[in-house]
Amino acid sequence: MDCKEEEKMIPAFLQDELYGKELEYFIEHIEGCPECKEELSIQFLVSEGLERLEAGNNFNLQKALENKLGNAWHYIKIRRALLGTLLCLEVAVAVEILIVLIILFRF
């Protein structure tokens, strides 16, 4: 994806509407593109900052954005681990089926 596509995804990220590969591609691009990360920071400041100011809450927006990105990475790592586990289980089932078929057709 190019930067224009990633910038269009920022509002969806801020509203927790990105999942799976889409989230993974977005986070990887943001981490490697200073311009897009700056745009994310600006949009996060506007959306979260205004909301928190209206509520009268104290806040550290940079820390809040870092936490949001960290949570996204955590989700991605869990997703990757689950997909890896699923792949291993699928292979194990396929091997079991092959073994059963070999045993059945052998006798």
C-alpha distances in whole Angstrom, upper triangle without the diagonal:
4,7,8,6,7,10,11,11,13,16,16,15,18,20,19,18,15,16,15,12,10,12,12,8,9,12,11,8,11,14,13,12,15,14,12,15,17,16,16,19,21,20,21,24,25,24,26,28,30,30,32,34,35,36,38,36,36,32,30,27,26,27,26,22,23,24,21,19,22,22,18,19,22,21,18,21,23,21,21,24,25,23,25,28,27,27,30,32,31,32,35,36,35,38,40,40,41,44,45,45,47,49,50,50,52,55
4,6,6,6,9,10,11,13,16,16,16,19,21,21,19,17,19,18,16,13,15,14,11,10,13,12,9,11,14,12,10,13,12,10,13,15,14,15,18,19,18,20,23,23,24,26,27,29,30,32,33,35,36,38,36,35,32,30,26,25,27,26,22,23,25,22,20,23,24,20,20,24,23,21,24,26,24,24,27,28,26,28,31,31,30,34,36,35,36,39,40,39,41,44,44,44,47,49,49,50,53,54,54,56,59
4,5,5,6,9,10,11,14,15,15,17,19,19,19,16,19,19,17,14,15,15,12,10,12,12,8,9,12,11,8,11,8,7,10,12,10,12,15,15,15,17,20,20,20,22,24,26,27,28,30,32,33,34,33,32,29,27,23,22,24,23,19,20,23,20,18,21,22,19,20,23,23,21,24,26,25,25,28,29,28,30,33,33,32,35,37,37,38,41,42,41,44,46,46,47,50,51,51,53,55,56,57,58,61
4,5,5,6,9,10,13,14,15,16,18,19,18,16,19,20,18,15,16,17,14,12,14,15,11,12,15,15,12,14,11,9,13,13,11,12,16,15,15,17,20,19,20,22,24,25,26,28,30,31,32,34,33,33,29,28,24,23,26,24,21,22,24,21,20,23,24,21,22,25,24,23,26,28,26,26,30,31,29,31,34,34,34,37,39,38,39,42,43,43,45,47,47,48,51,52,52,54,57,57,58,60,63
4,5,5,7,9,12,12,13,15,17,17,15,13,16,17,14,11,13,14,11,9,13,13,10,12,15,15,13,15,13,10,13,15,13,13,17,17,15,17,20,20,20,22,24,25,26,28,30,31,32,34,33,33,30,28,24,24,25,24,20,22,23,20,18,22,22,19,20,23,22,20,23,25,23,24,27,28,26,28,31,31,30,34,35,34,36,39,39,39,42,44,44,45,48,49,49,51,53,54,54,56,59
4,5,5,7,10,10,10,12,15,15,14,12,14,15,13,10,10,12,9,6,9,10,8,8,12,12,10,12,11,7,10,12,10,10,13,14,13,14,18,18,18,19,22,23,24,25,27,29,30,32,30,30,26,25,21,20,22,20,17,18,20,17,15,18,19,15,17,20,19,17,21,23,21,21,25,26,24,27,30,29,29,32,34,33,35,38,39,39,41,43,43,44,47,48,49,50,53,53,54,56,59
4,5,5,8,10,10,11,14,15,14,13,16,18,16,13,13,15,12,9,12,13,10,9,13,14,11,12,10,7,9,10,7,8,11,11,10,12,15,15,15,17,19,20,21,23,25,26,27,29,28,28,25,23,19,19,21,19,16,18,20,17,15,19,20,17,18,22,21,20,23,25,24,24,28,29,28,30,33,32,33,36,37,37,39,41,42,42,45,47,47,48,51,52,52,54,56,57,58,60,62
4,6,7,8,10,11,13,14,12,12,15,17,16,12,13,15,13,10,13,15,13,12,16,17,15,16,13,10,13,14,10,10,14,14,11,14,16,16,15,18,20,21,21,24,25,26,27,30,29,29,26,25,21,21,23,21,18,20,21,18,17,21,20,18,20,23,21,20,24,25,24,25,28,28,27,30,33,32,32,36,37,36,38,41,41,41,44,46,46,47,50,51,51,53,56,56,57,59,61
4,6,5,6,9,10,11,9,8,11,14,13,9,9,12,11,8,10,13,11,11,14,16,14,16,14,10,12,14,11,10,13,14,11,13,16,16,14,17,19,20,20,22,25,25,26,29,27,27,24,23,20,20,21,19,16,18,18,15,14,17,17,14,16,19,17,17,20,22,20,21,25,25,24,27,29,28,29,32,33,33,35,38,38,38,41,43,43,44,47,48,48,50,53,53,54,56,59
4,5,5,6,9,10,10,9,13,15,15,12,10,13,12,9,10,13,11,10,13,15,13,14,13,9,10,11,8,6,10,10,8,9,12,12,11,13,16,17,17,19,21,22,23,25,24,24,21,20,16,16,18,15,12,15,16,12,12,16,15,13,16,18,17,17,20,22,21,22,25,26,25,28,30,30,31,34,35,35,37,39,40,41,43,45,45,47,49,50,51,53,55,55,56,58,61
4,5,5,6,9,9,10,13,16,17,13,12,15,15,12,13,16,15,13,17,19,17,17,16,12,13,14,11,9,11,11,8,9,12,11,9,12,14,15,15,17,19,20,21,23,22,23,20,20,16,17,19,16,13,16,17,13,14,17,16,14,18,20,18,19,22,23,22,24,27,27,27,30,32,31,32,35,36,36,39,41,41,42,44,46,46,48,50,51,52,54,56,56,57,60,62
4,5,5,6,5,6,10,13,14,11,10,13,13,10,12,16,15,14,17,19,18,19,18,14,15,16,14,11,14,15,11,11,15,15,12,14,17,18,17,19,22,22,23,25,24,25,22,22,18,19,20,17,14,17,17,13,13,17,15,13,16,18,16,16,20,20,19,21,24,24,24,27,28,28,29,32,33,33,35,37,37,38,41,42,43,44,47,47,48,50,52,53,54,56,58
4,5,5,6,6,9,12,13,10,8,11,12,8,9,13,13,11,14,16,16,17,16,13,12,14,12,9,12,13,11,10,14,14,12,13,16,17,17,18,21,22,22,24,22,23,20,19,16,16,17,14,11,13,13,9,10,13,12,9,12,15,13,13,17,18,17,19,22,22,22,25,27,26,28,31,31,32,34,36,36,37,40,41,42,44,46,47,47,50,51,52,53,55,58
4,5,8,9,12,15,16,14,11,14,15,12,12,16,15,13,15,18,17,18,17,14,13,14,12,9,10,11,8,7,11,11,8,9,12,14,13,14,17,18,18,21,19,19,17,16,13,14,15,11,9,12,12,9,10,13,12,11,14,16,15,16,19,20,19,22,24,24,25,28,29,29,31,33,34,35,37,39,39,41,43,44,45,47,49,50,51,53,55,55,57,59,61
4,6,8,11,15,17,14,12,16,17,14,14,18,18,16,19,21,21,21,20,17,16,18,15,12,14,15,11,10,13,13,10,10,14,15,13,15,18,18,18,21,20,21,18,19,16,17,17,14,13,15,14,11,13,15,13,12,16,17,15,17,20,20,19,22,24,24,25,28,29,29,30,33,34,34,37,38,38,40,42,43,44,46,48,49,50,52,54,54,55,58,60
4,6,8,12,14,12,9,13,15,12,12,16,17,15,17,20,20,21,21,17,17,19,17,13,15,17,14,12,16,16,13,13,17,18,16,17,21,21,21,23,21,22,20,19,17,18,17,14,13,15,13,9,11,13,11,9,13,14,12,13,17,16,16,19,21,20,21,24,25,25,27,29,30,30,33,35,35,36,39,40,40,42,44,45,46,48,50,50,52,54,56
4,7,10,12,10,9,12,14,12,13,16,17,16,19,21,21,22,22,18,18,20,18,15,17,19,15,15,18,18,15,16,20,20,19,21,24,24,23,26,25,26,23,23,20,21,21,18,16,18,17,13,14,16,13,11,15,16,13,14,18,17,16,18,21,20,20,24,25,24,26,29,29,29,32,34,34,35,38,39,39,41,43,44,44,47,49,49,50,53,55
4,7,9,6,5,9,10,9,10,13,14,14,16,18,18,20,20,16,16,19,17,14,17,19,16,15,19,19,17,18,21,22,21,23,26,26,26,29,27,27,24,24,21,21,21,18,16,17,16,12,12,14,12,9,12,14,11,11,15,15,13,15,18,18,18,21,22,22,23,26,27,27,29,31,31,32,35,36,37,38,41,42,42,45,46,47,48,50,53
4,7,6,5,8,10,10,11,13,15,15,17,19,20,22,22,19,19,22,20,17,20,22,19,18,22,23,20,21,24,26,24,25,29,29,29,31,29,29,27,26,23,23,22,20,18,18,17,14,13,15,12,9,11,12,9,9,12,12,10,12,15,14,14,17,19,18,19,22,23,23,25,28,28,29,31,33,33,35,37,38,39,41,43,43,45,47,49
4,5,6,6,9,10,11,12,14,16,17,19,20,23,23,20,20,23,22,19,22,24,22,21,25,26,24,24,27,29,27,29,32,33,32,34,32,32,29,28,25,25,24,22,20,20,19,16,14,15,13,10,11,12,9,7,11,11,7,9,12,12,11,14,16,15,16,19,20,20,22,24,25,25,28,30,30,32,34,35,36,38,40,40,41,43,46
4,5,5,6,8,10,10,12,14,15,16,18,21,22,18,19,22,21,19,22,24,22,22,25,26,25,25,28,30,29,30,33,34,34,36,34,34,31,29,26,25,25,23,20,20,20,17,15,16,15,12,12,14,11,8,12,13,9,10,14,13,12,14,17,16,16,20,21,20,22,25,26,26,28,30,30,32,34,36,36,38,40,41,42,44,46
4,5,5,6,9,10,11,12,14,16,16,19,19,16,16,20,18,16,19,21,19,19,23,23,22,22,26,27,26,28,31,32,32,34,32,32,29,27,24,23,24,22,19,19,19,16,14,16,15,11,13,15,12,10,14,15,12,13,17,17,15,18,20,20,20,23,25,24,26,29,29,29,32,34,34,35,38,39,39,41,44,44,45,47,50
4,6,5,6,8,10,10,12,14,15,18,18,14,14,18,17,14,17,19,17,16,20,21,19,20,23,25,24,25,28,29,29,31,29,29,25,24,21,20,20,18,15,16,15,12,10,12,11,8,9,11,9,8,12,13,11,12,16,16,15,18,20,20,21,24,25,25,27,29,30,30,33,35,35,37,39,40,41,43,45,45,47,48,51
4,5,5,6,9,10,11,12,14,17,18,15,15,18,18,15,18,21,19,19,22,24,22,22,25,27,27,28,31,32,32,33,31,30,27,25,22,21,21,19,16,16,16,14,11,12,12,8,8,11,9,6,9,12,10,10,13,14,14,15,18,18,19,22,23,23,25,27,28,29,31,33,34,35,37,39,39,41,43,44,45,47,49
4,6,5,6,9,10,11,12,15,16,13,13,17,16,15,18,20,19,19,22,24,22,23,26,28,28,29,31,33,33,35,32,32,28,26,23,22,22,21,18,17,18,16,13,15,15,11,11,14,13,10,13,15,13,13,17,18,16,18,21,21,21,24,26,25,27,30,31,31,33,35,36,36,39,40,41,42,45,46,46,48,51
4,6,5,6,9,10,10,13,13,10,10,14,13,11,14,16,15,15,19,20,19,20,22,24,24,25,28,29,30,31,29,29,25,23,20,19,19,18,15,15,16,13,11,13,14,10,11,14,13,11,14,16,15,15,19,20,19,21,24,24,24,27,29,28,30,33,34,34,36,38,39,40,42,44,44,46,48,49,50,52,54
4,5,5,6,9,10,12,13,10,9,13,13,11,13,16,15,14,18,20,19,19,21,24,24,24,27,29,29,30,28,27,23,21,18,16,17,16,12,12,13,11,7,10,11,7,8,11,11,9,12,15,14,14,17,19,18,20,23,23,24,26,28,28,30,32,33,34,36,38,39,40,42,44,44,46,48,49,50,52,54
4,6,5,6,9,12,13,11,11,14,15,13,15,18,18,18,21,23,22,22,25,27,27,28,30,32,32,33,31,30,26,24,21,19,19,19,15,14,16,14,10,12,13,10,9,13,13,10,12,16,15,14,17,19,18,19,23,23,23,26,28,28,29,32,33,33,35,37,38,39,41,43,44,45,47,49,49,51,54
4,5,5,6,9,10,8,9,12,12,11,14,16,16,17,20,21,21,22,24,26,27,27,30,32,32,33,31,30,26,24,21,19,20,19,16,15,17,15,12,14,16,13,12,16,16,14,16,19,18,17,21,23,21,23,26,26,26,29,31,31,32,35,36,36,38,40,41,42,44,46,46,48,50,51,52,53,56
4,5,5,7,8,6,5,9,9,8,10,13,13,13,16,18,18,18,20,23,23,24,26,28,29,30,28,26,23,20,17,15,16,16,12,12,14,13,9,12,14,12,12,15,16,14,17,19,19,19,22,24,23,25,27,28,28,31,33,33,34,37,38,38,40,43,43,44,46,48,49,50,53,54,54,56,59
4,6,7,10,9,7,10,12,11,12,15,16,15,18,20,20,20,22,25,25,25,27,30,30,31,28,27,23,20,17,15,16,16,12,11,14,13,9,11,14,12,11,14,15,14,15,19,19,18,21,23,23,24,27,28,28,30,32,33,34,36,38,38,40,42,43,44,46,48,49,50,52,53,54,56,58
4,7,9,9,8,11,13,13,14,17,18,18,20,22,23,23,25,27,28,28,30,33,33,34,32,30,26,23,20,18,19,19,16,15,17,17,13,15,17,15,14,18,19,16,18,21,21,20,23,25,24,25,28,29,29,31,34,34,34,37,39,39,40,43,44,44,46,49,49,50,53,54,55,56,59
4,6,5,6,9,10,11,12,14,16,16,18,20,21,22,23,26,27,27,29,31,32,33,31,29,26,23,20,17,19,19,16,15,18,17,14,17,19,17,16,20,21,19,21,24,23,23,26,28,27,28,31,32,32,34,36,36,37,40,42,42,43,46,47,47,49,51,52,53,55,57,57,59,62
4,6,5,6,9,10,10,12,14,15,16,18,20,20,21,24,25,26,27,29,30,31,29,27,23,20,18,15,17,18,15,14,18,17,14,17,20,18,18,21,22,21,23,26,26,25,28,30,30,31,34,35,35,37,39,40,40,43,45,45,46,49,50,50,53,55,55,56,59,60,61,62,65
4,5,5,6,9,10,11,12,14,15,17,18,20,20,22,24,25,26,28,30,30,29,27,24,21,18,16,19,19,16,16,20,18,16,19,21,19,20,23,24,22,25,28,27,27,30,32,31,33,36,36,36,39,41,41,42,45,46,46,48,50,51,52,54,56,56,58,60,61,62,64,66
4,5,5,6,9,10,10,12,14,15,16,18,19,21,22,23,25,27,28,29,27,26,23,20,17,15,18,17,14,15,17,15,13,17,18,16,17,21,21,19,22,25,24,24,28,29,28,30,33,33,33,36,38,38,39,42,43,43,45,48,48,49,52,53,54,55,58,59,59,61,64
4,5,5,6,9,10,10,12,14,15,16,17,19,21,21,23,25,26,27,25,23,20,17,14,12,14,14,10,11,14,13,11,14,16,14,15,18,19,18,20,23,23,23,26,28,28,29,32,33,33,35,37,38,39,42,43,43,45,47,48,49,51,53,54,55,57,59,59,61,64
4,5,5,6,9,10,10,12,14,15,15,18,20,20,21,24,25,25,24,22,19,16,13,11,14,15,11,13,16,15,13,16,19,17,18,21,22,22,24,27,27,27,30,32,31,33,36,36,37,39,41,42,43,45,47,47,49,51,52,53,55,57,57,59,61,62,63,65,68
4,5,5,6,8,10,11,12,14,15,16,18,19,20,22,24,25,24,23,20,18,14,13,16,15,12,14,17,15,14,18,19,17,19,22,22,22,25,27,26,27,30,31,31,33,36,36,37,39,41,41,43,45,46,47,49,51,51,53,55,56,57,59,61,62,63,64,67
4,5,5,6,8,10,10,12,13,15,16,17,19,21,22,23,21,21,17,15,12,11,14,12,9,11,13,11,10,14,15,14,16,19,19,19,21,24,23,24,27,28,28,30,33,33,34,37,38,38,40,42,43,44,46,48,49,50,52,54,54,56,58,59,60,62,65
4,6,5,6,9,10,10,11,13,15,15,17,19,20,21,19,18,14,12,9,8,11,10,7,10,12,11,11,14,16,15,17,20,20,20,23,25,25,26,29,30,31,32,35,35,36,39,40,41,43,45,46,47,49,50,51,53,55,56,57,59,61,62,63,65,67
4,5,5,6,9,10,10,12,14,15,16,18,20,20,19,18,15,14,10,10,14,13,10,13,16,14,14,18,19,18,20,23,23,24,26,28,28,29,32,33,34,36,38,38,39,42,43,44,45,48,49,49,52,53,54,56,58,59,60,62,64,64,66,67,70
4,5,5,6,8,9,11,12,14,15,17,18,20,19,19,16,15,11,12,15,13,10,14,15,13,14,17,18,17,19,22,22,22,25,27,26,28,31,32,32,34,36,36,38,40,41,42,44,46,47,48,50,51,52,54,56,57,58,60,62,62,64,66,68
4,5,5,6,7,10,10,11,13,15,16,17,16,16,13,12,8,9,11,9,7,11,12,10,11,15,15,15,17,19,19,20,23,25,25,27,29,30,30,33,34,35,36,39,40,40,43,44,45,46,49,50,51,53,55,56,57,59,60,61,63,64,67
4,6,6,5,8,10,10,11,13,15,15,14,13,11,10,7,8,11,10,9,12,14,13,14,17,18,18,20,22,23,24,26,28,28,30,32,33,34,36,38,38,40,42,43,44,46,48,49,50,52,54,54,56,58,59,60,62,64,65,66,68,70
4,6,5,6,8,10,10,12,14,15,15,15,13,13,10,12,15,13,12,16,17,15,17,20,20,20,23,25,25,26,29,30,30,32,34,35,35,38,40,40,41,44,45,45,48,50,50,51,54,55,56,57,60,61,61,64,65,66,67,69,72
4,6,6,6,9,10,11,13,15,14,15,13,14,10,13,15,12,11,15,16,13,16,19,18,18,21,23,22,24,27,28,28,30,32,32,33,36,37,37,39,42,42,43,45,47,48,49,51,52,53,55,57,58,59,61,63,63,65,67,69
4,6,5,6,8,10,11,12,11,12,9,10,8,11,12,9,9,13,13,12,14,17,16,17,20,21,21,23,26,26,27,29,31,31,33,35,36,37,39,41,42,42,45,46,47,49,51,52,53,55,57,57,59,61,62,63,65,67,69
4,5,5,6,9,10,10,10,10,8,9,7,10,12,10,11,14,15,14,17,19,19,20,23,24,24,26,28,29,30,32,34,35,36,38,40,40,42,44,45,46,48,50,51,52,54,55,56,58,60,61,62,64,66,67,68,70,72
4,5,5,6,9,10,10,12,11,13,11,14,16,14,14,18,18,17,20,22,22,22,26,27,27,29,31,32,32,35,37,37,38,41,42,42,44,46,47,48,50,52,52,54,56,57,58,60,62,63,64,66,68,68,70,72,74
4,6,5,6,9,9,11,11,13,11,15,16,13,14,18,17,16,19,21,20,21,24,25,25,27,30,30,30,33,35,35,36,39,40,40,42,45,45,46,48,50,50,52,54,55,56,58,60,60,62,64,65,66,68,70,72
4,5,5,6,5,7,7,10,10,13,14,11,13,17,16,15,19,20,20,21,24,25,25,27,30,30,31,33,35,35,37,39,40,41,43,45,45,46,49,50,51,53,55,56,57,59,60,61,63,65,66,67,69,70,72
4,5,5,6,8,9,11,11,15,16,14,16,19,19,19,22,23,23,25,27,28,29,31,33,33,34,37,38,39,40,43,44,44,46,48,49,50,53,54,54,56,58,59,60,62,64,65,66,68,70,70,72,74,76
4,5,8,11,12,15,14,18,19,17,18,22,21,21,24,26,25,26,29,30,30,32,34,35,35,38,40,40,41,44,45,45,47,49,50,51,53,55,55,57,59,60,61,63,65,65,67,69,70,71,73,75,76
4,6,9,11,14,14,18,18,16,18,21,20,20,23,24,24,25,28,28,28,31,33,33,34,37,38,38,40,42,43,43,46,48,48,49,52,53,53,55,58,58,59,62,63,64,65,67,69,69,71,73,75
4,7,9,13,14,18,18,16,19,21,21,21,24,25,25,27,29,30,30,33,35,35,36,39,40,40,42,44,45,46,48,50,50,52,54,55,56,58,60,60,61,64,65,66,68,70,71,71,74,75,77
4,6,10,11,15,14,13,16,18,17,18,21,22,22,24,26,26,27,30,31,32,33,36,37,37,39,41,42,43,45,47,47,49,51,52,53,55,57,57,59,61,62,63,65,67,68,69,71,73,74
4,7,10,13,12,11,15,16,16,17,20,21,21,23,25,26,27,29,31,31,33,35,36,37,39,41,42,43,45,47,47,49,51,52,53,55,57,58,59,61,62,63,65,67,68,69,71,73,75
4,6,9,9,8,11,13,13,14,17,17,18,20,22,23,24,26,27,28,30,32,33,34,36,38,39,40,42,44,44,46,48,49,50,52,54,55,56,58,60,61,62,64,65,67,68,70,72
4,6,5,6,9,10,11,12,14,15,16,19,20,21,23,24,26,27,29,30,32,33,35,36,37,39,41,42,43,45,47,48,49,51,53,54,55,57,58,60,61,63,64,66,67,69,71
4,5,5,6,8,10,10,12,14,15,16,18,20,21,23,24,26,27,29,30,31,33,35,36,37,39,41,42,43,45,46,48,49,51,52,54,55,57,58,60,61,63,64,66,67,69
4,5,5,6,9,10,11,12,14,15,17,18,20,21,23,24,26,27,29,30,32,33,35,36,37,39,41,42,44,45,47,48,50,51,52,54,56,57,58,60,62,63,64,66,68
4,5,5,6,9,10,10,12,14,15,16,18,20,21,22,24,25,27,28,30,31,33,34,36,37,39,40,42,43,45,46,48,49,51,52,54,55,57,58,60,61,63,64,66
4,5,5,6,9,10,10,12,14,15,17,18,20,21,23,24,26,27,29,30,32,33,35,36,37,39,41,42,43,45,47,48,49,51,52,54,55,57,58,60,61,63,65
4,5,5,6,8,10,11,12,14,15,17,18,20,21,23,24,26,27,29,30,31,33,35,36,37,39,41,42,43,45,47,48,49,51,52,54,55,57,58,60,61,64
4,5,5,6,9,10,11,12,14,15,16,18,20,21,22,24,26,27,29,30,31,33,35,36,37,39,40,42,43,45,46,48,49,51,52,54,55,57,58,60,62
4,5,5,6,9,10,10,12,14,15,16,18,20,21,22,24,26,27,28,30,31,33,34,36,37,39,40,42,43,45,46,48,49,51,52,54,55,57,58,60
4,5,5,6,9,10,11,12,14,15,17,18,20,21,23,24,26,27,29,30,32,33,35,36,37,39,41,42,43,45,47,48,49,51,53,54,55,57,59
4,5,5,6,9,10,11,12,14,15,17,18,20,21,23,24,26,27,29,30,31,33,35,36,37,39,41,42,43,45,47,48,49,51,52,54,55,58
4,5,5,6,9,10,11,12,14,15,17,18,20,21,23,24,26,27,29,30,32,33,35,36,38,39,41,42,44,45,47,48,50,51,53,54,56
4,5,5,6,9,10,11,12,14,15,16,18,20,21,22,24,26,27,28,30,32,33,34,36,37,39,41,42,43,45,47,48,49,51,52,54
4,5,5,6,9,10,10,12,14,15,16,18,20,21,22,24,26,27,29,30,31,33,35,36,37,39,41,42,43,45,47,48,49,51,53
4,5,5,6,9,10,10,12,14,15,16,18,20,21,23,24,26,27,29,30,31,33,35,36,37,39,41,42,43,45,46,48,49,52
4,5,5,6,9,10,11,12,14,15,17,18,20,21,23,24,26,27,29,30,32,33,35,36,38,39,41,42,44,45,47,48,50
4,6,5,6,9,10,11,12,14,15,16,18,20,21,22,24,26,27,28,30,31,33,35,36,37,39,40,42,43,45,46,48
4,5,5,6,9,10,10,12,14,15,16,18,20,21,23,24,26,27,29,30,31,33,35,36,37,39,41,42,43,45,47
4,5,5,6,9,10,11,12,14,15,17,18,20,21,23,24,26,27,29,30,32,33,35,36,38,39,41,42,43,46
4,5,5,6,9,10,10,12,14,15,16,18,20,21,22,24,26,27,28,30,31,33,35,36,37,39,41,42,44
4,5,5,6,9,10,10,12,14,15,16,18,20,21,22,24,26,27,29,30,31,33,34,36,37,39,40,43
4,5,5,6,9,10,10,12,14,15,17,18,20,21,23,24,26,27,29,30,32,33,35,36,37,39,41
4,5,5,6,9,10,11,12,14,15,17,18,20,21,23,24,26,27,29,30,32,33,35,36,37,40
4,5,5,6,9,10,10,12,14,15,16,18,20,21,22,24,26,27,28,30,31,33,34,36,38
4,5,5,6,9,10,10,12,14,15,16,18,20,21,23,24,26,27,29,30,31,33,34,37
4,5,5,6,9,10,11,12,14,15,17,18,20,21,23,24,26,27,29,30,32,33,35
4,5,5,6,9,10,11,12,14,15,16,18,20,21,23,24,26,27,29,30,31,34
4,5,5,6,9,10,11,12,14,15,16,18,20,21,22,24,26,27,28,30,32
4,5,5,6,9,10,11,12,14,15,17,18,20,21,23,24,26,27,28,31
4,5,5,6,9,10,11,12,14,15,16,18,20,21,23,24,26,27,29
4,5,5,6,9,10,10,12,14,15,16,18,20,21,22,24,26,28
4,5,5,6,9,10,11,12,14,15,16,18,20,21,22,24,26
4,5,5,6,9,10,11,12,14,15,16,18,20,21,22,25
4,5,5,6,9,10,11,12,14,15,17,18,20,21,23
4,5,5,6,9,10,10,12,14,15,16,18,20,22
4,5,5,6,9,10,11,12,14,15,16,18,21
4,5,5,6,9,10,10,12,14,15,16,19
4,5,5,6,9,10,11,12,14,15,17
4,5,5,6,9,10,10,12,14,16
4,5,5,6,9,10,11,12,15
4,5,5,6,9,10,10,13
4,5,5,6,9,10,11
4,5,5,6,8,10
4,6,5,6,9
4,6,5,7
4,6,6
4,6
4
